[in-house]
C-alpha cells in the first residue's frame, strides 16, 4: 500500500490572526519544519485551501474543491487529488510532530480500516494527526454536500482505528498552536 503525506495548511487562522503555516519556530517557518520532517514520503501534498502560495517547496499544493468548508474540505480535496492509497495527515499548526509517530500511525492502517486516528490517553481525538484512505473522499463529499462540515461526523460512517498516544512521551508532538498565547 502506498501512503503519502499531506500537510493541512489551508485554514483561516482566525484565532491566531495570521497564517499559522508561516509562523516560525527555531528559525524556520512551521510549514518548512514539517516539509523537512516528512520529506521522505513518496507523495507529498499541501492542502492550502485558498491561501497564498508557499515558496521554495517541491510539495504539490492542492486547493479546496468546496470552498469555506474547513478541514473536511481540505481533506476531501487532497484525497480526491492524490495518487496514493492513503495519506498521513498533519496540521501545519503542529510543528513539533516527528516522522516516527507518523510511521507508527501508518503501520497501524490495516485493510479493515478506513482511517487511523491519534487519540491521547485523556480521550482527546486528533483528526489532523491521522491516516486516511483515498476511498473515503466520496463519503467526505457526500457529507459536505449535505451541509455538515464536521470532520468528526464522518467518522460515524467509517471504520476507524483509534491509536493511543502516550501523553508523557509524545504530548509535545501533538501540541496545536492556535492562538498568540499558544505561540508564546
Secondary structure, DSSP 8 states (H G I E B T S, - for coil): --EEEEEE-----TTTTS-GGG-EETTEEHHHHHHHHTTTSSSEEEEEET----SS--SEEEE-SSTT-THHHHHHHHHHH--SSEEEEEETT-TT--HHHHHHHHHT--TT-SEEEEEETTS-EEEEEEEEEGGGHHHHHHHHHTT---HHHHGGGS-EEEEEE-HHHHGGGG----SHHHH-
